[in-house]
């Protein structure tokens, strides 16, 4: 397979389910009124919107192919759609022909990746989410002050690799509260914690609390590292979960924030919770004994996929949809500076049109 043909493995192919007739499901369902509790906010955040539009605009401006290091965002549908438009997804920049247009994903990259891209004379567009870039800057600043940096996050996740790569001699990754006892530092008086932006809020707070039990002088980052979208989506599902026998989360299995939503739903009272990429992955046997279904989606999920799930639920009698809104989101992120510069002479090419940030959830 040539470099131009190589793509990232996206997992299992889509296989339409052989569904039971509605009357069979109706017979197994409870007699109460069926309804859907639909989380708001859900789906695309500003950073995801920015990154996806960046690839689309790059394809419009430069023409295909445009290369993308890693998945631009962790969603199968988004990646497959961009592939159909001419994007080529690669694991590392050494797979990209020299001089090619290359987009860095929303999850960020380390300085080593940037240096390698420069060596290959790639025309790069940095679509790193600005909130991830903020964490990178924190790592650099604390490393310059010679702090030991405890990075709470999932080892191997692209965002964590990028952040740790900013200061590899100073960063120690803490995957979960259970790893706190393994942490070693040079000076307990000079340590700080930062975090991956897409973690469980509750688990992160538990990890920090345990760290502070061991290291009472542990410093906090100057502001919350977990992004507003992650917090807001978890806040909404916390409201829904106690009222729902079943929660369906639309999102991909490699999406950290989507997986966290499924976990939060179970922790806060849902009897069952499942993660699906597409409506045709929903198993109708999940509806047995269920009157109320909660529905949400991860921060990298386009709304069209949620609407497909709602249409399927309506087919099985869950036609009453109630929106549960716990926060409003209205932030705008501008396109990457490299792309804004390239588009400045293009008629009608907007520098800003992206959406997604708002206040903290009510909880």
C-alpha positions as CSV (number, residue, x, y, z in Angstrom):
1,X,0.0,0.0,0.0
2,X,1.4,3.4,-1.0
3,X,1.7,6.3,1.5
4,X,-1.0,8.1,-0.3
5,X,-3.4,5.2,0.1
6,X,-2.7,4.4,3.8
7,X,-5.4,5.4,6.3
8,X,-5.8,4.9,10.0
9,X,-7.7,1.8,11.1
10,X,-11.2,3.0,12.3
11,X,-12.4,-0.2,13.8
12,X,-15.3,-2.5,12.9
13,X,-17.2,-1.9,9.7
14,X,-20.8,-0.7,9.9
15,X,-23.1,-3.7,9.7
16,X,-26.9,-3.0,9.7
17,X,-28.7,-5.0,12.4
18,X,-31.5,-7.4,11.7
19,X,-34.1,-5.8,13.8
20,X,-37.1,-7.3,15.6
21,X,-40.5,-5.9,14.6
22,X,-41.8,-3.0,16.7
23,X,-44.7,-5.1,18.0
24,X,-42.3,-7.6,19.5
25,X,-40.5,-4.9,21.4
26,X,-43.8,-3.3,22.4
27,X,-44.9,-6.5,24.0
28,X,-41.7,-6.6,26.1
29,X,-41.9,-3.0,27.1
30,X,-43.5,-1.5,30.2
31,X,-46.9,0.1,29.9
32,X,-45.9,3.6,31.1
33,X,-45.4,6.5,28.8
34,X,-42.1,6.2,26.9
35,X,-39.9,9.2,26.6
36,X,-36.4,10.4,25.7
37,X,-34.4,12.8,27.9
38,X,-32.0,14.6,25.4
39,X,-28.9,16.2,26.9
40,X,-28.1,19.8,26.2
41,X,-25.3,20.6,25.6
42,X,-24.1,17.7,23.6
43,X,-22.0,17.0,20.4
44,X,-19.5,19.3,18.8
45,X,-17.5,21.7,20.9
46,X,-15.7,24.8,19.6
47,X,-12.3,23.0,19.3
48,X,-13.7,20.1,17.3
49,X,-15.7,22.5,15.0
50,X,-12.5,24.5,14.4
51,X,-10.4,21.4,13.6
52,X,-13.0,19.8,11.2
53,X,-13.6,23.1,9.4
54,X,-9.8,23.6,9.1
55,X,-9.5,20.3,7.2
56,X,-12.5,21.2,5.0
57,X,-11.1,24.7,4.3
58,X,-7.6,23.3,3.5
59,X,-9.1,20.9,1.0
60,X,-11.1,23.7,-0.6
61,X,-8.0,26.0,-0.8
62,X,-5.2,23.6,-1.6
63,X,-7.1,20.7,-3.2
64,X,-6.7,17.0,-2.4
65,X,-4.8,15.4,-0.9
66,X,-4.5,17.1,2.4
67,X,-2.7,14.9,5.0
68,X,-3.8,14.8,8.6
69,X,-1.6,13.4,11.4
70,X,-3.8,11.0,13.5
71,X,-7.6,11.3,13.4
72,X,-8.5,15.0,13.3
73,X,-11.0,14.3,16.0
74,X,-12.0,10.9,17.5
75,X,-15.1,10.2,15.5
76,X,-15.4,7.5,12.8
77,X,-18.1,9.4,10.8
78,X,-16.1,12.6,10.7
79,X,-12.9,10.9,9.6
80,X,-14.7,8.8,7.0
81,X,-16.5,11.9,5.6
82,X,-13.2,13.8,5.3
83,X,-11.5,10.8,3.7
84,X,-14.2,10.9,1.0
85,X,-13.4,14.5,0.4
86,X,-9.7,13.8,-0.1
87,X,-8.1,13.9,3.3
88,X,-5.5,11.2,4.0
89,X,-5.0,10.2,7.7
90,X,-1.6,9.0,8.7
91,X,-0.1,7.9,12.0
92,X,3.2,9.9,11.8
93,X,4.5,12.7,9.6
94,X,7.2,10.5,8.1
95,X,4.4,8.9,6.1
96,X,3.7,12.3,4.4
97,X,5.4,13.2,1.1
98,X,7.8,16.1,1.6
99,X,6.3,19.5,1.2
100,X,2.7,18.4,1.5
101,X,-0.1,20.2,3.3
102,X,-0.4,18.6,6.7
103,X,-2.9,19.3,9.5
104,X,-2.2,18.5,13.1
105,X,-5.2,17.1,14.9
106,X,-7.2,18.8,17.6
107,X,-5.4,16.7,20.3
108,X,-2.1,18.5,19.8
109,X,1.5,17.4,19.0
110,X,4.8,17.4,20.8
111,X,7.7,19.7,19.8
112,X,9.4,16.6,18.3
113,X,6.6,16.2,15.8
114,X,6.8,19.9,14.9
115,X,10.6,19.6,14.4
116,X,10.2,16.5,12.2
117,X,7.6,18.3,10.1
118,X,10.0,21.2,9.6
119,X,12.7,18.8,8.5
120,X,10.4,17.4,5.9
121,X,9.4,20.9,4.8
122,X,5.7,20.2,5.4
123,X,3.2,23.0,5.0
124,X,1.6,22.5,8.4
125,X,-1.7,23.7,9.8
126,X,-2.0,23.4,13.6
127,X,-5.6,22.5,14.5
128,X,-4.8,21.8,18.1
129,X,-7.7,22.9,20.3
130,X,-6.8,26.2,22.0
131,X,-7.7,24.7,25.4
132,X,-5.2,21.9,24.8
133,X,-2.6,24.5,23.8
134,X,-3.2,26.2,27.1
135,X,-2.2,23.0,28.9
136,X,0.9,22.8,26.7
137,X,1.9,26.3,27.7
138,X,1.4,25.4,31.4
139,X,3.8,22.4,31.1
140,X,6.4,24.5,29.4
141,X,6.2,27.3,32.1
142,X,6.3,24.9,35.0
143,X,9.2,23.0,33.5
144,X,11.2,26.2,33.1
145,X,10.6,26.8,36.8
146,X,12.0,23.3,37.4
147,X,8.8,21.9,38.9
148,X,7.9,18.2,38.9
149,X,4.7,18.1,36.8
150,X,2.0,15.4,37.5
151,X,0.0,15.0,34.4
152,X,-3.3,13.4,35.2
153,X,-4.4,11.6,32.0
154,X,-4.4,8.4,30.1
155,X,-1.0,7.2,28.9
156,X,-0.9,6.7,25.2
157,X,-3.7,9.2,24.4
158,X,-2.6,11.6,21.7
159,X,-3.3,14.6,23.9
160,X,-1.2,13.3,26.8
161,X,1.7,12.4,24.5
162,X,1.7,15.9,23.1
163,X,1.6,17.6,26.5
164,X,4.2,15.3,28.0
165,X,6.4,15.9,25.0
166,X,6.6,19.6,25.9
167,X,8.7,18.8,29.0
168,X,9.5,15.0,29.0
169,X,12.1,15.4,31.8
170,X,9.7,17.0,34.2
171,X,6.3,15.3,33.4
172,X,5.1,12.2,35.2
173,X,1.7,10.7,34.0
174,X,-0.8,9.7,36.6
175,X,-3.5,7.5,34.9
176,X,-5.9,7.2,37.8
177,X,-6.4,7.6,41.6
178,X,-5.0,4.1,42.1
179,X,-1.6,5.2,40.7
180,X,-1.1,8.0,43.3
181,X,1.0,5.7,45.6
182,X,3.5,5.1,42.8
183,X,4.3,8.7,42.3
184,X,7.8,9.8,43.1
185,X,9.1,13.4,43.0
186,X,12.4,15.2,43.6
187,X,11.1,17.9,45.9
188,X,7.6,17.6,47.5
189,X,7.6,21.4,47.9
190,X,7.9,22.0,44.2
191,X,5.2,20.0,42.4
192,X,2.2,20.9,40.3
193,X,-0.6,19.0,38.7
194,X,-2.1,19.5,35.2
195,X,-4.6,17.3,33.3
196,X,-5.8,16.0,30.0
197,X,-8.8,18.1,29.0
198,X,-11.3,15.2,28.4
199,X,-11.2,13.3,31.7
200,X,-14.0,12.5,34.1
201,X,-14.4,15.5,36.3
202,X,-15.1,13.4,39.4
203,X,-12.2,11.0,38.9
204,X,-9.8,13.8,38.3
205,X,-10.9,15.5,41.5
206,X,-10.4,12.2,43.4
207,X,-6.9,11.8,41.9
208,X,-6.0,15.4,43.0
209,X,-7.4,14.8,46.5
210,X,-5.3,11.7,46.9
211,X,-2.2,13.5,45.5
212,X,-2.7,16.3,48.1
213,X,-3.0,13.7,50.9
214,X,0.5,12.6,49.9
215,X,1.8,16.0,48.9
216,X,0.0,18.7,50.9
217,X,1.9,21.5,49.0
218,X,0.9,20.3,45.6
219,X,0.1,23.3,43.5
220,X,-3.0,23.6,41.3
221,X,-2.8,24.8,37.7
222,X,-3.8,28.5,37.2
223,X,-7.2,27.5,35.8
224,X,-9.2,24.3,35.3
225,X,-7.6,22.1,32.6
226,X,-10.7,19.9,31.9
227,X,-12.4,21.7,29.1
228,X,-15.8,23.4,29.3
229,X,-17.3,20.9,26.8
230,X,-16.3,17.9,28.8
231,X,-17.6,19.4,32.1
232,X,-20.9,20.6,30.5
233,X,-21.6,17.2,28.8
234,X,-20.9,15.3,32.0
235,X,-23.0,17.8,33.9
236,X,-26.0,17.2,31.7
237,X,-25.8,13.4,31.9
238,X,-25.6,13.6,35.7
239,X,-29.0,15.3,35.6
240,X,-30.4,12.7,33.2
241,X,-28.9,9.4,34.5
242,X,-31.0,9.1,37.7
243,X,-34.2,9.4,35.7
244,X,-33.3,7.0,32.9
245,X,-33.2,3.2,32.8
246,X,-31.1,3.4,29.7
247,X,-28.6,5.9,28.4
248,X,-27.3,5.9,24.9
249,X,-24.1,7.8,24.2
250,X,-23.3,8.6,20.6
251,X,-19.6,8.5,20.1
252,X,-16.5,6.4,19.1
253,X,-14.7,4.0,21.4
254,X,-11.4,5.9,21.1
255,X,-13.1,9.2,22.2
256,X,-12.1,9.7,25.8
257,X,-14.9,12.2,26.5
258,X,-17.5,9.9,25.0
259,X,-16.4,6.9,27.0
260,X,-16.4,9.1,30.1
261,X,-20.1,10.0,29.4
262,X,-21.1,6.4,29.4
263,X,-19.2,5.8,32.7
264,X,-20.7,8.9,34.3
265,X,-24.2,7.8,33.3
266,X,-23.7,4.5,35.2
267,X,-22.1,6.2,38.2
268,X,-25.1,8.5,38.5
269,X,-27.9,6.0,38.4
270,X,-28.6,4.8,34.9
271,X,-29.3,1.1,35.0
272,X,-27.6,0.6,31.6
273,X,-25.5,2.7,29.3
274,X,-24.1,2.0,25.8
275,X,-21.8,3.7,23.4
276,X,-22.6,3.6,19.7
277,X,-21.1,5.3,16.6
278,X,-24.3,4.9,14.6
279,X,-28.0,4.3,15.1
280,X,-27.7,0.9,13.4
281,X,-25.5,-0.3,16.3
282,X,-28.4,0.2,18.8
283,X,-29.7,-3.2,20.0
284,X,-33.5,-3.2,20.4
285,X,-33.3,-5.6,23.3
286,X,-31.9,-2.7,25.3
287,X,-35.4,-1.3,25.3
288,X,-37.0,-4.2,27.3
289,X,-38.4,-2.9,30.5
290,X,-37.4,0.7,29.7
291,X,-39.7,3.7,29.8
292,X,-37.1,6.5,29.8
293,X,-34.0,6.6,27.6
294,X,-31.3,9.3,28.0
295,X,-29.4,10.4,24.9
296,X,-26.2,12.4,24.6
297,X,-23.2,12.6,22.4
298,X,-19.5,13.2,22.8
299,X,-17.8,16.5,21.9
300,X,-16.6,15.2,18.6
301,X,-20.0,13.9,17.3
302,X,-22.0,15.7,14.6
303,X,-25.6,16.2,15.4
304,X,-26.8,14.2,12.4
305,X,-25.8,11.0,14.2
306,X,-27.9,11.9,17.3
307,X,-30.9,12.7,15.1
308,X,-30.5,9.2,13.5
309,X,-30.7,7.7,17.0
310,X,-33.8,9.7,17.9
311,X,-35.5,8.6,14.7
312,X,-34.8,5.0,15.6
313,X,-36.1,5.4,19.1
314,X,-39.3,7.0,17.7
315,X,-39.8,3.8,15.6
316,X,-39.9,1.9,18.9
317,X,-42.4,4.2,20.6
318,X,-40.0,6.7,22.2
319,X,-41.5,9.7,20.5
320,X,-41.7,12.1,23.4
321,X,-38.4,14.0,23.6
322,X,-37.6,16.4,26.5
323,X,-34.5,18.5,26.4
324,X,-32.5,18.7,29.6
325,X,-30.4,21.8,29.4
326,X,-27.8,22.4,32.1
327,X,-25.5,25.0,30.4
328,X,-25.4,27.3,27.4
329,X,-22.4,27.3,25.1
330,X,-21.4,30.3,22.9
331,X,-17.7,30.6,22.5
332,X,-16.0,31.1,19.1
333,X,-12.5,29.9,18.2
334,X,-10.8,31.4,15.1
335,X,-9.3,29.1,12.5
336,X,-5.6,28.2,12.8
337,X,-3.4,31.1,12.0
338,X,-1.7,29.3,9.1
339,X,-5.0,28.8,7.5
340,X,-6.3,32.3,8.1
341,X,-3.2,33.6,6.4
342,X,-3.7,31.4,3.4
343,X,-7.3,32.3,3.1
344,X,-7.0,36.0,3.6
345,X,-7.3,36.7,-0.1
346,X,-10.1,34.2,-0.7
347,X,-13.4,36.0,-1.1
348,X,-15.9,35.1,1.6
349,X,-13.5,32.9,3.6
350,X,-14.4,33.5,7.2
351,X,-11.8,33.7,10.0
352,X,-14.4,32.9,12.6
353,X,-17.7,31.0,12.4
354,X,-17.2,28.3,15.1
355,X,-19.2,27.6,18.2
356,X,-19.3,25.9,21.4
357,X,-18.2,27.4,24.8
358,X,-20.4,28.6,27.6
359,X,-20.8,28.7,31.4
360,X,-20.2,25.8,33.8
361,X,-23.1,23.3,34.2
362,X,-25.5,23.8,37.1
363,X,-24.9,20.9,39.4
